[in-house]
């Protein structure tokens, strides 16, 4: 009888210990293990990262990093981390987290516009995907790549149509560039190409002129009229005489693209640069900035008129006064110059 009780007690103890063991296993795998208060947190796994680097990011986010390590090892993740951006949601278990890190690379929205140089574009992109800015600039300037598209380095910025695009965070510089080529070709559909031909412009010409329109006016509703002025001048073989191209030439000469120039002086018009449209006829060698789609479409769909000149309208900030004759333009220009002098805008 005594021995039977001992056997029963041992069996009961075994059952209890077994239940405790099962409970611990279940808890380690399926119980919530997040330790942050927000609804979700993000983990960025770099290309080639090892498990230690992933663990370092996860440790502040989890209640128990050791149980996560054990589950990750059992599920084969420790030996095979995968690059990408991953969303860890509040209340996830170790099993959920490992499954997320294995197969749920989350896309990111990459947006850019109004960049003046390839370097600035690269910096903007590098802040949103894994590729670093140096690698991106080198990729943008790759002469073999540019030659394959019949682009010069001066024209390279025009390849990148400003918008918001979905990428995986671990996108490489070359993958980003290749996607942008596809987006460029998609943007230039048959309708836009036909409109470019109607203006007797190539795609590269449209982008270059659109960049000037972009810099001339921030008012999207005025851009078709400004585009019309420049197209009138091009068709009449008149110098464009666009102040933004002179400003760009000055910045390019000094290498300081952050310089703010509010007023173009007569001495500035003497700078010897192919971007100085007061000296050189036709369009400059490439875009002076990244034009918005609204500026591109303004060139493709210009307002038809007989204006050849315009100057800032002091009574309507952001807008311009347009004129058909040089005589009227000079009247408008004197009004604007006098206003600048009263405002003490000397540069």
Secondary structure, DSSP 4 states (H G I P E B T S, - for coil): -HHHHHHHHHHHHHHHHHHHHHHHHHHHHHSB-B--SSSEEEEEE-TT--HHHHHHHHHTTBS-HHHHHHHHHHTT-TT----EEEEEETT-BHHHHHHHHHH-PPEEEEEE----SHHHHHHHHHTTSSS-HHHHHHHHT-HHHHHHTT--GGGGGGGS--EEEEEETT--HHHHHHHHHHHHHHHS-HHHHHHHHHTT--HHHHHHHHHHHHHH-S-GGGHHHHHHHHHHHHHTT-----HHHHHHHHHHHHT-TT-------GGGGG---TT-TTTS-S--SS-SS---HHHHHHHHTPPP----EEEE-TTSTT-EEEESSHHHHHHHHHHHHHHHHHTT---
